[in-house]
């Protein structure tokens, strides 16, 4: 079997949900999958062995941040990101397009690429598709992303088309810069803002270029949820059936379930880690805001049905004490619980698709989850 291989193993009879398996040199990734975000080569507050404990098979790291610090050449010299970070399983690196988008005041786009100033020290840099691919090759992730122009919201049709054309030009250049996919898969990114015809055109033209996977980008940037779901569903339906589909930067537990039902295979989002550090915790009965006074004397776990090491050992009262005292352990325990919750959801989703029962699982999960959210 080749080093990389993606297979759809099951399809839900009532939705577009699908169960699959993505084989990479470092891990067999079961899909649908949620990828914890390790922007700078680490998932904030969590050691790698804890991530292995909850069977995280793939992490996301960011080209932009690792390029600025510590530098891709240093990472290459020290054996690549797997060896440098001590993470033995699969890695995906973002192209840096979204990070450049998020620092709009520091950058300028032209046909060649993006000129920007570092948010760290103000130094000037230029990233082109060729540079982005070269940096990602040096980092050595299993999956790398084509450089793209993330369209802001709102955008006029003319603005969205111009951004889409830039993304397509950069996609062709990214593909040309990475002809050999024996060691790294290259994914293309669909843009087009909220305009279905532009999304369809972009998806079709990316498929003509030919990528081993396809991402849906430019969503969860301020558009209404209903719009995000509509665009996701329409776009996913146009992507090649035999390639993995990745919805970038999304999202909440509700988002994951809705997007899986629309045929998405891969997700990443900072929500479980960022929310954990800020005291917002996920349970089967909804979100908990741990600083709320009601938890000060609660001698029970966050979620009595959760099997994570946090819920097996610590009470809500103790977790609140750690958070209110600004103890470093608070971020670790809260983040770990949230990641366990997310990965456990994905495991249940995969099982329900195998059983042909995903639609019922989704309905029952959301009914309970919305029953008591704080």
Secondary structure as UniProt FT lines:
FT   STRAND          5..11
FT   STRAND          18..23
FT   STRAND          28..31
FT   STRAND          33..37
FT   TURN            39..40
FT   TURN            44..45
FT   HELIX           48..53
FT   TURN            54..55
FT   STRAND          58..62
FT   HELIX           63..68
FT   TURN            69..70
FT   HELIX           72..77
FT   TURN            78..79
FT   HELIX           80..85
FT   STRAND          90..94
FT   HELIX           97..102
FT   HELIX           104..106
FT   STRAND          107..110
FT   TURN            111..112
FT   STRAND          113..117
FT   TURN            119..121
FT   STRAND          124..128
FT   HELIX           129..139
FT   STRAND          143..145
FT   HELIX           157..177
FT   STRAND          185..190
FT   TURN            193..194
FT   HELIX           196..209
FT   STRAND          213..216
FT   HELIX           225..236
FT   TURN            237..238
FT   TURN            241..242
FT   STRAND          244..247
FT   TURN            248..249
FT   HELIX           253..261
FT   TURN            262..263
FT   STRAND          266..268
FT   HELIX           271..277
FT   TURN            278..279
FT   STRAND          280..283
FT   TURN            284..285
FT   STRAND          286..289
FT   TURN            290..291
FT   HELIX           293..295
FT   TURN            296..297
FT   TURN            304..305
FT   HELIX           309..313
FT   HELIX           316..324
FT   TURN            325..326
FT   HELIX           328..354
FT   TURN            355..356
FT   HELIX           358..369
FT   TURN            370..371
//
